[in-house]
Amino acid sequence: MAVVMGRRSLFRAGAMVIGGSLLASVKRQALSGGLIATGVFGAGQRANASGSEKPVYFTWSEEPLGMSLVRFADELGFWANAGIRPKFVGGINSGQLPALVGSGDVTFASFMANRALAAVAHGVDLKVIAAQSYTTEDEPHMTYFTRADSTITVHNLKELEGKTVGLASLGGCAEFILKDLLTKNGVDLKQVKLLTQAETLLRQSLEYGTIALAVIHPPYNGVLRADTALKAAFSDYDNSQEEGGSAPLSANGEFIRKYPEQTKEFVGILAKTANWVNANPAKAAEITARKTKLPEHYVTKHYFVNNLILDEKQLQFWWDLYDRIGILTPDLAKLKPSDIATNEYNPFAPSAALIASQKDNQKVLTSTDI
């Protein structure tokens, strides 16, 4: 464990460090972690790059006990007869994924839109091609936990000054949505320390008092909710309502240009899966419990955007957030949502253009609506 106090991360002031040195570093880490053996890296192992075989395979990074839409689709048998199919690889830190998607070592990945924004601003060849998670009051993207005896609430956040917050990584939603909320409430960010640690370890750090606040995502937030020594103090919904909870799907640019029809099939399958998960929460919880090894009564989940159609409002949120917390650089400011994202590959979308907001996407669609 290491307390992060002004330390540089892969993102600093919204800028992403991209280049051969990072990619080489990521590959060295993967080598030591055994990912090379699964065929993630190396030109000869990329997702059917020759186009000479059917079906086309894509690489997808996920922890063995993770539960993504790609894995849900696998459990539901949606890839069985598809022209595009997943090749699951080990988990990779979300801060490293944009560079690996840009290089083609990972074909598709889920990470917050701000990471895609920073990557595109620095010339990375990736595109956001589908929406994904969606914050609601009952099913937030992130929940903020304290000890049960803590006096910290969403209404007195200045109490965090001089204390430490635990989060899984820097450069994404856990860091920046928290900083947005603290800034809005007059908290001096320099007085709040950040400790990066796996979410599965944050519960213990919170109980021991090493940290005063923990940022937790589904499905693990259900474990902390059941712990009587802890309490859910607030969520990202308290900061940004529905706007800030989208972790869209990004794709390697070369792959989607070479395989547009397979990319459309990929998005269509995941949209179908997302709609199924939303409509079948009990069955989704059973699958999640079985795959993650969590007791079913602990399981929580993300709510997903209907049909995974991208909207401009949720993407624009990140430009506005960066501006509020003072890290909107000129390179980022000159871009707009349509520069990083498209609905071109979503068979359920009315057109390639981004819709204005999710108010224009209330109907759950099926294959008969395409």
C-alpha positions, 0 to 999 in steps of 0.5 A, spaced: 500 500 500 502 506 498 499 513 499 498 517 493 500 524 495 501 528 488 504 522 485 504 522 477 499 517 474 498 515 467 493 521 467 495 528 469 491 534 468 487 530 464 493 528 459 495 521 458 502 518 457 502 514 451 507 511 447 512 506 446 515 506 453 508 505 456 506 500 451 513 496 453 512 497 460 505 494 460 508 488 456 513 487 461 508 487 466 504 482 462 509 478 461 511 477 469 503 476 470 503 470 465 498 474 460 503 473 454 501 465 454 494 467 453 496 470 446 494 477 448 500 481 446 504 480 439 502 481 432 501 474 431 496 473 436 491 479 435 484 478 434 484 475 427 488 480 424 489 477 417 481 476 416 483 469 413 479 466 418 471 465 421 469 467 426 473 473 427 476 473 435 476 479 439 481 480 445 477 482 452 481 484 458 477 481 464 479 479 471 477 471 472 472 473 477 469 479 473 462 480 470 462 484 464 457 484 459 461 480 454 461 475 460 454 475 461 453 474 453 458 468 454 453 465 459 447 466 455 450 463 449 449 469 445 456 468 442 455 461 440 453 462 433 456 469 432 461 471 427 465 475 432 467 471 439 471 473 445 478 471 447 478 472 454 485 475 457 487 477 464 485 483 468 489 489 466 489 496 470 484 501 467 489 506 466 493 502 461 487 499 457 487 505 452 494 505 450 493 497 449 486 498 445 490 503 441 495 499 439 490 493 438 493 488 443 486 489 446 480 489 441 475 492 445 475 495 453 470 498 458 473 505 461 470 511 463 469 516 457 475 521 460 480 516 459 478 515 451 478 523 451 485 523 453 487 518 449 484 521 442 487 528 444 494 524 444 493 521 437 491 514 440 487 510 435 481 508 438 473 510 438 468 510 443 462 505 440 457 504 445 454 506 451 454 501 457 453 503 465 448 508 467 447 511 474 440 511 477 439 513 485 438 505 486 443 502 482 449 507 482 455 507 478 459 508 485 458 508 492 462 511 498 463 507 504 465 510 511 465 506 518 459 506 521 461 510 527 463 516 522 460 523 522 462 524 514 456 525 510 455 528 503 453 534 507 459 535 511 465 533 506 470 538 509 471 533 514 475 529 509 480 534 509 487 531 513 484 524 511 485 519 506 480 516 501 481 509 498 480 508 491 482 502 486 485 507 481 487 514 479 485 517 472 478 515 472 471 516 475 473 514 482 478 520 482 475 525 478 468 524 480 470 525 487 474 531 486 468 534 482 464 533 488 469 535 493 470 541 489 463 543 489 463 543 497 469 547 498 474 542 500 481 543 499 483 537 494 490 538 497 488 536 504 485 530 502 490 524 501 488 518 496 490 511 497 490 506 491 488 499 493 484 493 490 477 494 491 477 487 495 482 490 500 479 497 501 473 494 506 479 492 511 482 498 510 476 502 512 475 497 518 482 498 521 481 506 520 487 506 515 482 510 510 476 514 512 472 513 505 472 508 500 470 508 493 466 501 491 463 499 484 458 493 483 458 487 484 463 488 491 459 494 494 454 489 496 459 486 500 460 492 504 453 494 505 452 487 509 458 489 513 455 492 520 461 496 521 460 500 515 455 504 512 454 507 505 454 514 506 453 517 499 454 515 491 456 518 485 448 520 484 449 525 489 454 529 485 452 528 478 445 524 477 445 520 471 450 523 467 457 521 470 456 513 471 457 511 464 463 507 462 462 506 455 465 501 450 472 503 446 474 499 440 481 499 436 480 503 430 484 499 425 479 493 427 473 496 427 475 499 420 477 492 417 471 489 420 465 493 421 460 488 420 463 484 426 463 490 430 456 491 429 454 484 431 459 485 437 455 492 439 448 488 437 450 482 442 452 487 448 446 491 447 441 485 447 445 482 453 444 489 457 437 489 456 436 482 458 440 484 465 436 490 466 430 486 465 432 480 469 435 482 475 434 476 479 437 471 474 443 476 473 444 476 480 444 468 480 449 468 474 454 474 477 454 470 484 456 464 480 461 467 476 464 472 482 464 467 487 460 472 491 454 470 495 448 472 491 445 476 497 451 480 496 451 481 489 449 488 486 450 490 479 450 496 474 444 499 470 445 499 463 443 504 458 438 502 454 440 499 447 447 501 449 446 508 445 451 513 446 448 520 447 452 527 447 450 529 454 453 523 458 460 524 454 460 532 455 459 531 462 467 530 462 469 536 459 465 540 464 467 536 470 475 537 467 473 545 467 470 545 474 476 542 477 481 546 473 484 540 469 481 542 462 487 542 457 487 546 450 488 539 447 482 536 450 478 543 450 478 543 442 475 536 442 467 535 442 463 528 444 463 526 436 470 526 435 471 521 440 464 517 439 459 514 434 453 510 434 455 508 427 456 501 429 450 500 434 444 497 430 439 499 434 441 507 434 437 511 429 443 513 426 451 514 427 450 521 430 450 521 438 443 522 440 442 528 445 441 525 451 438 518 454 431 522 454 431 520 447 432 513 448 427 510 453 424 504 449 428 498 450 429 495 443 429 488 440 432 485 433 425 486 430 426 493 431 433 494 427 
